[in-house]
Amino acid sequence: MNLRFMADTLIARNDMNDDQVPHIGHMAGRIWHELDINGSMSVSALVRRIDRPRDYIMEGIGWLAREGKVSIRDEGRMRMVTLIKN
């Protein structure tokens, strides 16, 4: 386990205990950035690329979906997330 991951995890846990909004907003930004650079991705691919717990990724996707920034569709067994660019 690398030190950056450990530090990020501790920060995320502190955010979760005090206030989830900054943590979820940060995760949404990371997801938006990945989708902007790489295009549509499955949730599983986002989890692998961002290297965070699936629950954190889902919170970030939910944030982006609520803001109308992403579309989510099922393709077979995969759930695909696509950035909506206005």
PDB file of N, CA, C and O in Angstrom:
ATOM      1  N   MET A   1       0.868  -1.177   0.000  1.00  0.00           N
ATOM      2  CA  MET A   1       0.000   0.000   0.000  1.00  0.00           C
ATOM      3  C   MET A   1       0.905   1.227   0.000  1.00  0.00           C
ATOM      4  O   MET A   1       1.814   1.338   0.823  1.00  0.00           O
ATOM      5  N   ASN A   2       0.648   2.157  -0.938  1.00  0.00           N
ATOM      6  CA  ASN A   2       1.518   3.330  -0.984  1.00  0.00           C
ATOM      7  C   ASN A   2       1.069   4.404   0.007  1.00  0.00           C
ATOM      8  O   ASN A   2      -0.079   4.417   0.453  1.00  0.00           O
ATOM      9  N   LEU A   3       1.993   5.299   0.339  1.00  0.00           N
ATOM     10  CA  LEU A   3       1.718   6.331   1.349  1.00  0.00           C
ATOM     11  C   LEU A   3       0.648   7.307   0.906  1.00  0.00           C
ATOM     12  O   LEU A   3      -0.159   7.753   1.722  1.00  0.00           O
ATOM     13  N   ARG A   4       0.628   7.648  -0.391  1.00  0.00           N
ATOM     14  CA  ARG A   4      -0.391   8.583  -0.858  1.00  0.00           C
ATOM     15  C   ARG A   4      -1.785   7.996  -0.658  1.00  0.00           C
ATOM     16  O   ARG A   4      -2.696   8.692  -0.208  1.00  0.00           O
ATOM     17  N   PHE A   5      -1.950   6.723  -0.990  1.00  0.00           N
ATOM     18  CA  PHE A   5      -3.241   6.069  -0.807  1.00  0.00           C
ATOM     19  C   PHE A   5      -3.646   6.099   0.662  1.00  0.00           C
ATOM     20  O   PHE A   5      -4.799   6.378   0.990  1.00  0.00           O
ATOM     21  N   MET A   6      -2.693   5.809   1.542  1.00  0.00           N
ATOM     22  CA  MET A   6      -2.988   5.811   2.971  1.00  0.00           C
ATOM     23  C   MET A   6      -3.386   7.207   3.441  1.00  0.00           C
ATOM     24  O   MET A   6      -4.341   7.353   4.204  1.00  0.00           O
ATOM     25  N   ALA A   7      -2.664   8.233   2.993  1.00  0.00           N
ATOM     26  CA  ALA A   7      -2.984   9.608   3.391  1.00  0.00           C
ATOM     27  C   ALA A   7      -4.345  10.016   2.855  1.00  0.00           C
ATOM     28  O   ALA A   7      -5.148  10.597   3.585  1.00  0.00           O
ATOM     29  N   ASP A   8      -4.618   9.718   1.580  1.00  0.00           N
ATOM     30  CA  ASP A   8      -5.921  10.040   0.986  1.00  0.00           C
ATOM     31  C   ASP A   8      -7.041   9.324   1.722  1.00  0.00           C
ATOM     32  O   ASP A   8      -8.110   9.896   1.938  1.00  0.00           O
ATOM     33  N   THR A   9      -6.805   8.083   2.107  1.00  0.00           N
ATOM     34  CA  THR A   9      -7.814   7.313   2.822  1.00  0.00           C
ATOM     35  C   THR A   9      -8.104   7.939   4.175  1.00  0.00           C
ATOM     36  O   THR A   9      -9.265   8.051   4.569  1.00  0.00           O
ATOM     37  N   LEU A  10      -7.064   8.349   4.890  1.00  0.00           N
ATOM     38  CA  LEU A  10      -7.277   8.997   6.182  1.00  0.00           C
ATOM     39  C   LEU A  10      -8.029  10.308   6.027  1.00  0.00           C
ATOM     40  O   LEU A  10      -8.923  10.611   6.818  1.00  0.00           O
ATOM     41  N   ILE A  11      -7.674  11.083   5.018  1.00  0.00           N
ATOM     42  CA  ILE A  11      -8.386  12.345   4.765  1.00  0.00           C
ATOM     43  C   ILE A  11      -9.838  12.054   4.447  1.00  0.00           C
ATOM     44  O   ILE A  11     -10.737  12.705   4.980  1.00  0.00           O
ATOM     45  N   ALA A  12     -10.076  11.068   3.572  1.00  0.00           N
ATOM     46  CA  ALA A  12     -11.445  10.725   3.196  1.00  0.00           C
ATOM     47  C   ALA A  12     -12.240  10.270   4.412  1.00  0.00           C
ATOM     48  O   ALA A  12     -13.405  10.638   4.563  1.00  0.00           O
ATOM     49  N   ARG A  13     -11.625   9.474   5.278  1.00  0.00           N
ATOM     50  CA  ARG A  13     -12.326   9.018   6.476  1.00  0.00           C
ATOM     51  C   ARG A  13     -12.653  10.184   7.389  1.00  0.00           C
ATOM     52  O   ARG A  13     -13.743  10.232   7.960  1.00  0.00           O
ATOM     53  N   ASN A  14     -11.734  11.121   7.538  1.00  0.00           N
ATOM     54  CA  ASN A  14     -12.017  12.298   8.360  1.00  0.00           C
ATOM     55  C   ASN A  14     -13.151  13.104   7.756  1.00  0.00           C
ATOM     56  O   ASN A  14     -14.034  13.565   8.479  1.00  0.00           O
ATOM     57  N   ASP A  15     -13.140  13.282   6.435  1.00  0.00           N
ATOM     58  CA  ASP A  15     -14.227  14.005   5.772  1.00  0.00           C
ATOM     59  C   ASP A  15     -15.551  13.286   5.989  1.00  0.00           C
ATOM     60  O   ASP A  15     -16.578  13.923   6.225  1.00  0.00           O
ATOM     61  N   MET A  16     -15.527  11.957   5.910  1.00  0.00           N
ATOM     62  CA  MET A  16     -16.750  11.191   6.084  1.00  0.00           C
ATOM     63  C   MET A  16     -17.299  11.373   7.495  1.00  0.00           C
ATOM     64  O   MET A  16     -18.514  11.427   7.688  1.00  0.00           O
ATOM     65  N   ASN A  17     -16.411  11.466   8.479  1.00  0.00           N
ATOM     66  CA  ASN A  17     -16.869  11.628   9.850  1.00  0.00           C
ATOM     67  C   ASN A  17     -17.424  13.026  10.095  1.00  0.00           C
ATOM     68  O   ASN A  17     -18.420  13.185  10.800  1.00  0.00           O
ATOM     69  N   ASP A  18     -16.786  14.033   9.519  1.00  0.00           N
ATOM     70  CA  ASP A  18     -17.178  15.416   9.787  1.00  0.00           C
ATOM     71  C   ASP A  18     -18.229  15.927   8.810  1.00  0.00           C
ATOM     72  O   ASP A  18     -19.264  16.460   9.212  1.00  0.00           O
ATOM     73  N   ASP A  19     -17.951  15.760   7.542  1.00  0.00           N
ATOM     74  CA  ASP A  19     -18.844  16.307   6.533  1.00  0.00           C
ATOM     75  C   ASP A  19     -18.561  15.603   5.214  1.00  0.00           C
ATOM     76  O   ASP A  19     -17.451  15.690   4.690  1.00  0.00           O
ATOM     77  N   GLN A  20     -19.536  14.920   4.685  1.00  0.00           N
ATOM     78  CA  GLN A  20     -19.329  14.142   3.466  1.00  0.00           C
ATOM     79  C   GLN A  20     -19.241  14.992   2.208  1.00  0.00           C
ATOM     80  O   GLN A  20     -18.670  14.545   1.214  1.00  0.00           O
ATOM     81  N   VAL A  21     -19.775  16.176   2.219  1.00  0.00           N
ATOM     82  CA  VAL A  21     -19.842  16.981   1.004  1.00  0.00           C
ATOM     83  C   VAL A  21     -18.468  17.234   0.380  1.00  0.00           C
ATOM     84  O   VAL A  21     -18.323  17.016  -0.823  1.00  0.00           O
ATOM     85  N   PRO A  22     -17.450  17.681   1.123  1.00  0.00           N
ATOM     86  CA  PRO A  22     -16.145  17.896   0.479  1.00  0.00           C
ATOM     87  C   PRO A  22     -15.569  16.614  -0.118  1.00  0.00           C
ATOM     88  O   PRO A  22     -14.995  16.639  -1.207  1.00  0.00           O
ATOM     89  N   HIS A  23     -15.719  15.502   0.585  1.00  0.00           N
ATOM     90  CA  HIS A  23     -15.213  14.218   0.099  1.00  0.00           C
ATOM     91  C   HIS A  23     -15.909  13.821  -1.203  1.00  0.00           C
ATOM     92  O   HIS A  23     -15.246  13.443  -2.169  1.00  0.00           O
ATOM     93  N   ILE A  24     -17.223  13.901  -1.232  1.00  0.00           N
ATOM     94  CA  ILE A  24     -17.975  13.491  -2.417  1.00  0.00           C
ATOM     95  C   ILE A  24     -17.693  14.440  -3.573  1.00  0.00           C
ATOM     96  O   ILE A  24     -17.560  13.998  -4.714  1.00  0.00           O
ATOM     97  N   GLY A  25     -17.600  15.733  -3.296  1.00  0.00           N
ATOM     98  CA  GLY A  25     -17.289  16.708  -4.345  1.00  0.00           C
ATOM     99  C   GLY A  25     -15.917  16.464  -4.950  1.00  0.00           C
ATOM    100  O   GLY A  25     -15.740  16.568  -6.163  1.00  0.00           O
ATOM    101  N   HIS A  26     -14.946  16.139  -4.106  1.00  0.00           N
ATOM    102  CA  HIS A  26     -13.595  15.841  -4.599  1.00  0.00           C
ATOM    103  C   HIS A  26     -13.625  14.602  -5.493  1.00  0.00           C
ATOM    104  O   HIS A  26     -13.008  14.591  -6.558  1.00  0.00           O
ATOM    105  N   MET A  27     -14.332  13.573  -5.071  1.00  0.00           N
ATOM    106  CA  MET A  27     -14.424  12.341  -5.860  1.00  0.00           C
ATOM    107  C   MET A  27     -15.127  12.621  -7.181  1.00  0.00           C
ATOM    108  O   MET A  27     -14.719  12.097  -8.218  1.00  0.00           O
ATOM    109  N   ALA A  28     -16.166  13.430  -7.161  1.00  0.00           N
ATOM    110  CA  ALA A  28     -16.867  13.787  -8.401  1.00  0.00           C
ATOM    111  C   ALA A  28     -15.908  14.477  -9.369  1.00  0.00           C
ATOM    112  O   ALA A  28     -15.947  14.219 -10.572  1.00  0.00           O
ATOM    113  N   GLY A  29     -15.056  15.345  -8.851  1.00  0.00           N
ATOM    114  CA  GLY A  29     -14.073  16.022  -9.697  1.00  0.00           C
ATOM    115  C   GLY A  29     -13.085  15.048 -10.319  1.00  0.00           C
ATOM    116  O   GLY A  29     -12.730  15.183 -11.490  1.00  0.00           O
ATOM    117  N   ARG A  30     -12.643  14.077  -9.549  1.00  0.00           N
ATOM    118  CA  ARG A  30     -11.706  13.070 -10.075  1.00  0.00           C
ATOM    119  C   ARG A  30     -12.370  12.229 -11.160  1.00  0.00           C
ATOM    120  O   ARG A  30     -11.749  11.915 -12.175  1.00  0.00           O
ATOM    121  N   ILE A  31     -13.627  11.867 -10.945  1.00  0.00           N
ATOM    122  CA  ILE A  31     -14.355  11.073 -11.936  1.00  0.00           C
ATOM    123  C   ILE A  31     -14.559  11.893 -13.205  1.00  0.00           C
ATOM    124  O   ILE A  31     -14.345  11.391 -14.309  1.00  0.00           O
ATOM    125  N   TRP A  32     -14.971  13.149 -13.055  1.00  0.00           N
ATOM    126  CA  TRP A  32     -15.180  14.021 -14.215  1.00  0.00           C
ATOM    127  C   TRP A  32     -13.892  14.113 -15.034  1.00  0.00           C
ATOM    128  O   TRP A  32     -13.924  14.032 -16.262  1.00  0.00           O
ATOM    129  N   HIS A  33     -12.781  14.278 -14.362  1.00  0.00           N
ATOM    130  CA  HIS A  33     -11.486  14.394 -15.033  1.00  0.00           C
ATOM    131  C   HIS A  33     -11.152  13.112 -15.808  1.00  0.00           C
ATOM    132  O   HIS A  33     -10.716  13.186 -16.957  1.00  0.00           O
ATOM    133  N   GLU A  34     -11.348  11.957 -15.205  1.00  0.00           N
ATOM    134  CA  GLU A  34     -11.088  10.682 -15.887  1.00  0.00           C
ATOM    135  C   GLU A  34     -11.953  10.543 -17.135  1.00  0.00           C
ATOM    136  O   GLU A  34     -11.466  10.148 -18.194  1.00  0.00           O
ATOM    137  N   LEU A  35     -13.235  10.869 -17.006  1.00  0.00           N
ATOM    138  CA  LEU A  35     -14.140  10.746 -18.149  1.00  0.00           C
ATOM    139  C   LEU A  35     -13.807  11.761 -19.235  1.00  0.00           C
ATOM    140  O   LEU A  35     -13.939  11.464 -20.422  1.00  0.00           O
ATOM    141  N   ASP A  36     -13.383  12.937 -18.844  1.00  0.00           N
ATOM    142  CA  ASP A  36     -13.028  13.965 -19.810  1.00  0.00           C
ATOM    143  C   ASP A  36     -11.815  13.538 -20.639  1.00  0.00           C
ATOM    144  O   ASP A  36     -11.771  13.777 -21.846  1.00  0.00           O
ATOM    145  N   ILE A  37     -10.853  12.921 -20.007  1.00  0.00           N
ATOM    146  CA  ILE A  37      -9.630  12.491 -20.692  1.00  0.00           C
ATOM    147  C   ILE A  37      -9.841  11.202 -21.484  1.00  0.00           C
ATOM    148  O   ILE A  37      -9.374  11.087 -22.617  1.00  0.00           O
ATOM    149  N   ASN A  38     -10.544  10.228 -20.891  1.00  0.00           N
ATOM    150  CA  ASN A  38     -10.607   8.875 -21.456  1.00  0.00           C
ATOM    151  C   ASN A  38     -11.932   8.496 -22.095  1.00  0.00           C
ATOM    152  O   ASN A  38     -12.036   7.423 -22.689  1.00  0.00           O
ATOM    153  N   GLY A  39     -12.940   9.339 -21.992  1.00  0.00           N
ATOM    154  CA  GLY A  39     -14.246   8.999 -22.561  1.00  0.00           C
ATOM    155  C   GLY A  39     -15.036   8.086 -21.640  1.00  0.00           C
ATOM    156  O   GLY A  39     -14.672   7.883 -20.481  1.00  0.00           O
ATOM    157  N   SER A  40     -16.114   7.541 -22.167  1.00  0.00           N
ATOM    158  CA  SER A  40     -17.009   6.681 -21.384  1.00  0.00           C
ATOM    159  C   SER A  40     -16.247   5.529 -20.762  1.00  0.00           C
ATOM    160  O   SER A  40     -15.323   4.977 -21.358  1.00  0.00           O
ATOM    161  N   MET A  41     -16.651   5.179 -19.557  1.00  0.00           N
ATOM    162  CA  MET A  41     -16.012   4.071 -18.845  1.00  0.00           C
ATOM    163  C   MET A  41     -17.058   3.334 -18.028  1.00  0.00           C
ATOM    164  O   MET A  41     -18.098   3.889 -17.670  1.00  0.00           O
ATOM    165  N   SER A  42     -16.765   2.084 -17.744  1.00  0.00           N
ATOM    166  CA  SER A  42     -17.617   1.330 -16.825  1.00  0.00           C
ATOM    167  C   SER A  42     -17.289   1.770 -15.397  1.00  0.00           C
ATOM    168  O   SER A  42     -16.220   2.317 -15.128  1.00  0.00           O
ATOM    169  N   VAL A  43     -18.221   1.522 -14.507  1.00  0.00           N
ATOM    170  CA  VAL A  43     -17.969   1.829 -13.096  1.00  0.00           C
ATOM    171  C   VAL A  43     -16.751   1.036 -12.612  1.00  0.00           C
ATOM    172  O   VAL A  43     -15.922   1.565 -11.871  1.00  0.00           O
ATOM    173  N   SER A  44     -16.642  -0.206 -13.021  1.00  0.00           N
ATOM    174  CA  SER A  44     -15.494  -1.033 -12.617  1.00  0.00           C
ATOM    175  C   SER A  44     -14.179  -0.432 -13.091  1.00  0.00           C
ATOM    176  O   SER A  44     -13.190  -0.440 -12.359  1.00  0.00           O
ATOM    177  N   ALA A  45     -14.164   0.091 -14.315  1.00  0.00           N
ATOM    178  CA  ALA A  45     -12.946   0.716 -14.838  1.00  0.00           C
ATOM    179  C   ALA A  45     -12.607   1.975 -14.047  1.00  0.00           C
ATOM    180  O   ALA A  45     -11.435   2.238 -13.777  1.00  0.00           O
ATOM    181  N   LEU A  46     -13.609   2.749 -13.678  1.00  0.00           N
ATOM    182  CA  LEU A  46     -13.361   3.944 -12.862  1.00  0.00           C
ATOM    183  C   LEU A  46     -12.771   3.561 -11.512  1.00  0.00           C
ATOM    184  O   LEU A  46     -11.848   4.215 -11.026  1.00  0.00           O
ATOM    185  N   VAL A  47     -13.299   2.507 -10.909  1.00  0.00           N
ATOM    186  CA  VAL A  47     -12.778   2.045  -9.616  1.00  0.00           C
ATOM    187  C   VAL A  47     -11.312   1.668  -9.758  1.00  0.00           C
ATOM    188  O   VAL A  47     -10.497   2.029  -8.910  1.00  0.00           O
ATOM    189  N   ARG A  48     -10.964   0.941 -10.825  1.00  0.00           N
ATOM    190  CA  ARG A  48      -9.562   0.542 -11.031  1.00  0.00           C
ATOM    191  C   ARG A  48      -8.671   1.747 -11.290  1.00  0.00           C
ATOM    192  O   ARG A  48      -7.583   1.837 -10.722  1.00  0.00           O
ATOM    193  N   ARG A  49      -9.110   2.677 -12.137  1.00  0.00           N
ATOM    194  CA  ARG A  49      -8.276   3.817 -12.507  1.00  0.00           C
ATOM    195  C   ARG A  49      -8.072   4.788 -11.345  1.00  0.00           C
ATOM    196  O   ARG A  49      -6.972   5.305 -11.154  1.00  0.00           O
ATOM    197  N   ILE A  50      -9.119   5.034 -10.575  1.00  0.00           N
ATOM    198  CA  ILE A  50      -9.032   6.003  -9.479  1.00  0.00           C
ATOM    199  C   ILE A  50      -8.497   5.332  -8.206  1.00  0.00           C
ATOM    200  O   ILE A  50      -7.985   6.010  -7.315  1.00  0.00           O
ATOM    201  N   ASP A  51      -8.613   4.020  -8.125  1.00  0.00           N
ATOM    202  CA  ASP A  51      -8.078   3.246  -6.994  1.00  0.00           C
ATOM    203  C   ASP A  51      -8.670   3.696  -5.658  1.00  0.00           C
ATOM    204  O   ASP A  51      -7.957   4.002  -4.703  1.00  0.00           O
ATOM    205  N   ARG A  52      -9.975   3.722  -5.633  1.00  0.00           N
ATOM    206  CA  ARG A  52     -10.736   4.091  -4.440  1.00  0.00           C
ATOM    207  C   ARG A  52     -11.837   3.064  -4.232  1.00  0.00           C
ATOM    208  O   ARG A  52     -12.185   2.345  -5.169  1.00  0.00           O
ATOM    209  N   PRO A  53     -12.395   2.976  -3.025  1.00  0.00           N
ATOM    210  CA  PRO A  53     -13.501   2.043  -2.803  1.00  0.00           C
ATOM    211  C   PRO A  53     -14.687   2.342  -3.727  1.00  0.00           C
ATOM    212  O   PRO A  53     -14.990   3.496  -4.029  1.00  0.00           O
ATOM    213  N   ARG A  54     -15.332   1.286  -4.156  1.00  0.00           N
ATOM    214  CA  ARG A  54     -16.474   1.412  -5.074  1.00  0.00           C
ATOM    215  C   ARG A  54     -17.545   2.361  -4.524  1.00  0.00           C
ATOM    216  O   ARG A  54     -18.142   3.124  -5.284  1.00  0.00           O
ATOM    217  N   ASP A  55     -17.789   2.319  -3.221  1.00  0.00           N
ATOM    218  CA  ASP A  55     -18.801   3.212  -2.627  1.00  0.00           C
ATOM    219  C   ASP A  55     -18.451   4.681  -2.876  1.00  0.00           C
ATOM    220  O   ASP A  55     -19.337   5.486  -3.164  1.00  0.00           O
ATOM    221  N   TYR A  56     -17.169   5.035  -2.767  1.00  0.00           N
ATOM    222  CA  TYR A  56     -16.755   6.419  -3.010  1.00  0.00           C
ATOM    223  C   TYR A  56     -17.008   6.813  -4.455  1.00  0.00           C
ATOM    224  O   TYR A  56     -17.468   7.918  -4.741  1.00  0.00           O
ATOM    225  N   ILE A  57     -16.700   5.892  -5.360  1.00  0.00           N
ATOM    226  CA  ILE A  57     -16.915   6.163  -6.788  1.00  0.00           C
ATOM    227  C   ILE A  57     -18.409   6.358  -7.051  1.00  0.00           C
ATOM    228  O   ILE A  57     -18.801   7.274  -7.773  1.00  0.00           O
ATOM    229  N   MET A  58     -19.232   5.503  -6.470  1.00  0.00           N
ATOM    230  CA  MET A  58     -20.676   5.613  -6.676  1.00  0.00           C
ATOM    231  C   MET A  58     -21.226   6.931  -6.118  1.00  0.00           C
ATOM    232  O   MET A  58     -22.118   7.531  -6.718  1.00  0.00           O
ATOM    233  N   GLU A  59     -20.703   7.380  -4.985  1.00  0.00           N
ATOM    234  CA  GLU A  59     -21.125   8.682  -4.445  1.00  0.00           C
ATOM    235  C   GLU A  59     -20.790   9.801  -5.420  1.00  0.00           C
ATOM    236  O   GLU A  59     -21.612  10.683  -5.670  1.00  0.00           O
ATOM    237  N   GLY A  60     -19.580   9.763  -5.971  1.00  0.00           N
ATOM    238  CA  GLY A  60     -19.161  10.780  -6.931  1.00  0.00           C
ATOM    239  C   GLY A  60     -19.989  10.745  -8.201  1.00  0.00           C
ATOM    240  O   GLY A  60     -20.350  11.792  -8.738  1.00  0.00           O
ATOM    241  N   ILE A  61     -20.291   9.545  -8.685  1.00  0.00           N
ATOM    242  CA  ILE A  61     -21.133   9.414  -9.876  1.00  0.00           C
ATOM    243  C   ILE A  61     -22.522   9.966  -9.587  1.00  0.00           C
ATOM    244  O   ILE A  61     -23.107  10.656 -10.422  1.00  0.00           O
ATOM    245  N   GLY A  62     -23.046   9.665  -8.413  1.00  0.00           N
ATOM    246  CA  GLY A  62     -24.359  10.191  -8.028  1.00  0.00           C
ATOM    247  C   GLY A  62     -24.374  11.706  -8.013  1.00  0.00           C
ATOM    248  O   GLY A  62     -25.336  12.326  -8.466  1.00  0.00           O
ATOM    249  N   TRP A  63     -23.317  12.303  -7.497  1.00  0.00           N
ATOM    250  CA  TRP A  63     -23.188  13.762  -7.466  1.00  0.00           C
ATOM    251  C   TRP A  63     -23.253  14.317  -8.895  1.00  0.00           C
ATOM    252  O   TRP A  63     -24.011  15.241  -9.190  1.00  0.00           O
ATOM    253  N   LEU A  64     -22.434  13.723  -9.768  1.00  0.00           N
ATOM    254  CA  LEU A  64     -22.383  14.186 -11.161  1.00  0.00           C
ATOM    255  C   LEU A  64     -23.717  13.958 -11.872  1.00  0.00           C
ATOM    256  O   LEU A  64     -24.145  14.797 -12.665  1.00  0.00           O
ATOM    257  N   ALA A  65     -24.370  12.840 -11.598  1.00  0.00           N
ATOM    258  CA  ALA A  65     -25.668  12.562 -12.220  1.00  0.00           C
ATOM    259  C   ALA A  65     -26.708  13.577 -11.756  1.00  0.00           C
ATOM    260  O   ALA A  65     -27.511  14.059 -12.555  1.00  0.00           O
ATOM    261  N   ARG A  66     -26.692  13.895 -10.486  1.00  0.00           N
ATOM    262  CA  ARG A  66     -27.646  14.873  -9.937  1.00  0.00           C
ATOM    263  C   ARG A  66     -27.470  16.240 -10.583  1.00  0.00           C
ATOM    264  O   ARG A  66     -28.439  16.974 -10.777  1.00  0.00           O
ATOM    265  N   GLU A  67     -26.217  16.580 -10.917  1.00  0.00           N
ATOM    266  CA  GLU A  67     -25.929  17.854 -11.574  1.00  0.00           C
ATOM    267  C   GLU A  67     -26.117  17.795 -13.088  1.00  0.00           C
ATOM    268  O   GLU A  67     -25.939  18.804 -13.770  1.00  0.00           O
ATOM    269  N   GLY A  68     -26.474  16.630 -13.619  1.00  0.00           N
ATOM    270  CA  GLY A  68     -26.672  16.488 -15.055  1.00  0.00           C
ATOM    271  C   GLY A  68     -25.362  16.469 -15.838  1.00  0.00           C
ATOM    272  O   GLY A  68     -25.341  16.811 -17.020  1.00  0.00           O
ATOM    273  N   LYS A  69     -24.277  16.073 -15.189  1.00  0.00           N
ATOM    274  CA  LYS A  69     -22.952  16.064 -15.821  1.00  0.00           C
ATOM    275  C   LYS A  69     -22.607  14.731 -16.472  1.00  0.00           C
ATOM    276  O   LYS A  69     -21.724  14.669 -17.328  1.00  0.00           O
ATOM    277  N   VAL A  70     -23.301  13.655 -16.069  1.00  0.00           N
ATOM    278  CA  VAL A  70     -23.038  12.345 -16.646  1.00  0.00           C
ATOM    279  C   VAL A  70     -24.345  11.639 -16.968  1.00  0.00           C
ATOM    280  O   VAL A  70     -25.392  11.919 -16.384  1.00  0.00           O
ATOM    281  N   SER A  71     -24.250  10.716 -17.917  1.00  0.00           N
ATOM    282  CA  SER A  71     -25.360   9.794 -18.155  1.00  0.00           C
ATOM    283  C   SER A  71     -24.868   8.408 -17.767  1.00  0.00           C
ATOM    284  O   SER A  71     -23.678   8.106 -17.866  1.00  0.00           O
ATOM    285  N   ILE A  72     -25.786   7.583 -17.330  1.00  0.00           N
ATOM    286  CA  ILE A  72     -25.463   6.242 -16.874  1.00  0.00           C
ATOM    287  C   ILE A  72     -26.374   5.277 -17.618  1.00  0.00           C
ATOM    288  O   ILE A  72     -27.589   5.466 -17.664  1.00  0.00           O
ATOM    289  N   ARG A  73     -25.775   4.237 -18.203  1.00  0.00           N
ATOM    290  CA  ARG A  73     -26.572   3.251 -18.916  1.00  0.00           C
ATOM    291  C   ARG A  73     -25.987   1.867 -18.667  1.00  0.00           C
ATOM    292  O   ARG A  73     -24.783   1.706 -18.470  1.00  0.00           O
ATOM    293  N   ASP A  74     -26.859   0.885 -18.682  1.00  0.00           N
ATOM    294  CA  ASP A  74     -26.422  -0.498 -18.532  1.00  0.00           C
ATOM    295  C   ASP A  74     -26.164  -1.092 -19.905  1.00  0.00           C
ATOM    296  O   ASP A  74     -26.975  -0.958 -20.821  1.00  0.00           O
ATOM    297  N   GLU A  75     -25.023  -1.750 -20.030  1.00  0.00           N
ATOM    298  CA  GLU A  75     -24.673  -2.490 -21.241  1.00  0.00           C
ATOM    299  C   GLU A  75     -24.346  -3.912 -20.813  1.00  0.00           C
ATOM    300  O   GLU A  75     -23.224  -4.209 -20.401  1.00  0.00           O
ATOM    301  N   GLY A  76     -25.324  -4.771 -20.914  1.00  0.00           N
ATOM    302  CA  GLY A  76     -25.141  -6.133 -20.416  1.00  0.00           C
ATOM    303  C   GLY A  76     -24.945  -6.101 -18.916  1.00  0.00           C
ATOM    304  O   GLY A  76     -25.805  -5.618 -18.180  1.00  0.00           O
ATOM    305  N   ARG A  77     -23.808  -6.618 -18.462  1.00  0.00           N
ATOM    306  CA  ARG A  77     -23.516  -6.634 -17.026  1.00  0.00           C
ATOM    307  C   ARG A  77     -22.736  -5.410 -16.568  1.00  0.00           C
ATOM    308  O   ARG A  77     -22.442  -5.268 -15.381  1.00  0.00           O
ATOM    309  N   MET A  78     -22.399  -4.526 -17.504  1.00  0.00           N
ATOM    310  CA  MET A  78     -21.615  -3.337 -17.155  1.00  0.00           C
ATOM    311  C   MET A  78     -22.515  -2.116 -17.038  1.00  0.00           C
ATOM    312  O   MET A  78     -23.497  -1.979 -17.767  1.00  0.00           O
ATOM    313  N   ARG A  79     -22.170  -1.243 -16.121  1.00  0.00           N
ATOM    314  CA  ARG A  79     -22.826   0.050 -15.996  1.00  0.00           C
ATOM    315  C   ARG A  79     -21.842   1.085 -16.525  1.00  0.00           C
ATOM    316  O   ARG A  79     -20.776   1.294 -15.946  1.00  0.00           O
ATOM    317  N   MET A  80     -22.208   1.730 -17.631  1.00  0.00           N
ATOM    318  CA  MET A  80     -21.335   2.692 -18.305  1.00  0.00           C
ATOM    319  C   MET A  80     -21.684   4.113 -17.880  1.00  0.00           C
ATOM    320  O   MET A  80     -22.854   4.466 -17.728  1.00  0.00           O
ATOM    321  N   VAL A  81     -20.643   4.918 -17.692  1.00  0.00           N
ATOM    322  CA  VAL A  81     -20.805   6.319 -17.291  1.00  0.00           C
ATOM    323  C   VAL A  81     -20.198   7.171 -18.394  1.00  0.00           C
ATOM    324  O   VAL A  81     -19.061   6.943 -18.809  1.00  0.00           O
ATOM    325  N   THR A  82     -20.956   8.152 -18.867  1.00  0.00           N
ATOM    326  CA  THR A  82     -20.526   9.021 -19.954  1.00  0.00           C
ATOM    327  C   THR A  82     -20.653  10.474 -19.516  1.00  0.00           C
ATOM    328  O   THR A  82     -21.667  10.870 -18.942  1.00  0.00           O
ATOM    329  N   LEU A  83     -19.641  11.248 -19.784  1.00  0.00           N
ATOM    330  CA  LEU A  83     -19.659  12.672 -19.465  1.00  0.00           C
ATOM    331  C   LEU A  83     -20.575  13.388 -20.445  1.00  0.00           C
ATOM    332  O   LEU A  83     -20.512  13.141 -21.650  1.00  0.00           O
ATOM    333  N   ILE A  84     -21.418  14.265 -19.940  1.00  0.00           N
ATOM    334  CA  ILE A  84     -22.303  15.075 -20.781  1.00  0.00           C
ATOM    335  C   ILE A  84     -21.643  16.433 -20.918  1.00  0.00           C
ATOM    336  O   ILE A  84     -21.475  17.148 -19.930  1.00  0.00           O
ATOM    337  N   LYS A  85     -21.271  16.790 -22.132  1.00  0.00           N
ATOM    338  CA  LYS A  85     -20.659  18.083 -22.375  1.00  0.00           C
ATOM    339  C   LYS A  85     -21.677  18.986 -23.047  1.00  0.00           C
ATOM    340  O   LYS A  85     -22.218  18.660 -24.104  1.00  0.00           O
ATOM    341  N   ASN A  86     -21.924  20.107 -22.427  1.00  0.00           N
ATOM    342  CA  ASN A  86     -22.911  21.055 -22.983  1.00  0.00           C
ATOM    343  C   ASN A  86     -22.246  22.034 -23.915  1.00  0.00           C
ATOM    344  O   ASN A  86     -22.913  22.904 -24.476  1.00  0.00           O
TER     345      ASN A  86
END
